[in-house]
């Protein structure tokens, strides 16, 4: 099973994406059984990073 997640959280006093919050979110995904397969930056026309897109993957639950 796969999902795409877009992370946009910014620092309170900054216009930059909050990397610490992103790392916390990735840790929570890992702890709940999801793994990040790939991560891509989303940028403006001038190259400023505005968000990250993460491709997540998890094993589907086993059917009994």
For each residue, the residues with C-beta under 8 A, 3 or more apart:
1: 57 58 59 60
2: 37 55 56 57 58
3: 34 55 56
4: 53 54 55 56
5: 29 53 54 56
6: 42 51 52 53 54
7: 17 21 22 25 51 52 53 54
8: 17 50 51
9: 17 18 21 22
10: 14 15 16 17 18
11: 14 16 18
12:
13:
14: 10 11 18
15: 10 48
16: 10 11 49
17: 7 8 9 10 22 49 50 51 52
18: 9 10 11 14 21 22
19: 22 23
20: 23 24
21: 7 9 18 24 25
22: 7 9 17 18 19 25 26 52
23: 19 20 26 27
24: 20 21 27 28
25: 7 21 22 28 29
26: 22 23 29 30 36 54
27: 23 24 30 31
28: 24 25 31 32
29: 5 25 26 32 34 35 36 54 56
30: 26 27 34 35 36
31: 27 28
32: 28 29
33: 58 59
34: 3 29 30 56 57 58
35: 29 30 56 57 58
36: 26 29 30 39 54 55 56
37: 2 55 56 57
38: 54 55
39: 36 52 53 54 55
40: 52 53
41: 49 51 52
42: 6 49 50 51 52 53
43: 46 47 48 49 50
44: 47 48 50
45:
46: 43
47: 43 44
48: 15 43 44
49: 16 17 41 42 43 52
50: 8 17 42 43 44
51: 6 7 8 17 41 42
52: 6 7 17 22 39 40 41 42 49
53: 4 5 6 7 39 40 42
54: 4 5 6 7 26 29 36 38 39
55: 2 3 4 36 37 38 39
56: 2 3 4 5 29 34 35 36 37
57: 1 2 34 35 37
58: 1 2 33 34 35
59: 1 33
60: 1
61:
62:
63:
64:
